[in-house]
């Protein structure tokens, strides 16, 4: 096997590990949230993950310090990429099923394409409008299953999910220039800072019952700490190093797909024609939005 084929094979394997690791986090997070509040549990897992990532970066000989001029951009990225994306999404899972959560937040590439016009002067093309129509059509199908009857909790969850997707999209647009640090160190700082704020807010306002965590909940917490925010970031960087960005980005469509299917298997959430049609429409729209990646 030549070097190019080996790189492609290893990159594809890493992509699969990343997608499955991030996808399975959705139903397991739902289980954990039955025992611990969202900000506290996500924040604790994230801070622990950041310490693991810092240790790995240090073992690789990478400098952990942040250049002074990069601090404002790092703080902004920590808010959009971690606090909003992970925090809002986790809180929303208290109110909505995994199918809604996974599909709505993964409309992010569609919003990034559209918001690039006012924020970066990149005009949307007809294919971008088609992506929005498909994506929002899928979300409409998904949310309309109960005749568009929403209680306060579900409305709050949906708003948080859209906020997470849109803020993450804004972060991707405004943070296009890489920070002057190794990628692993950048992720460690972002996850650490964003999740530390979640942990502080959770401990202060959510009043977690520390004794409520069962063995099952502890296993979910360990998984959240080690796999999606630890191992998966390492495999994601290997994916980006070995595969074209468009292939890596499109491959991430496996995450909501596997997340919805695993939620049906693990949690018994519905997976019928409505959910399948919604997935096809949303992921079709996201695929169009990613074509220029």
Number of C-alpha atoms within 10 A of each C-alpha: 7 6 8 10 11 12 17 16 16 16 24 20 15 24 27 20 19 26 24 22 25 23 25 23 23 26 25 22 22 21 17 22 23 13 19 23 20 28 28 26 24 27 28 23 24 30 24 20 25 27 16 18 26 21 16 17 18 13 9 9 9 16 12 17 10 15 11 7 10 13 12 10 16 19 15 17 28 25 23 25 24 24 28 23 26 27 25 22 27 26 19 26 24 19 17 18 20 26 27 22 24 22 26 26 23 22 26 23 25 28 23 22 26 20 19 18 12 9 12 10 9 12 13 14 11 9 13 22 17 16 28 25 16 22 30 19 17 26 21 15 21 22 19 13 11 9 8 11 10 13 9 8 13 17 15 16 23 22 15 24 31 22 20 28 27 23 22 26 25 21 21 18 16 15 15 8 9 11 18 11 16 13 16 19 23 22 22 27 24 24 28 25 23 27 30 23 19 25 22 15 15 21 18 11 11 15 12 18 11 9 8 11 17 13 9 13 20 13 14 20 23 14 19 27 24 19 20 22 25 22 18 21 21 18 22 20 16 19 27 17 14 21 20 13 15 14 17 20 20 17 16 20 19 19 22 28 20 19 26 29 22 23 23 17 13 13 15 10 16 16 15 9 9 15 22 18 16 24 24 15 23 30 24 19 26 26 23 22 27 20 13 10 15
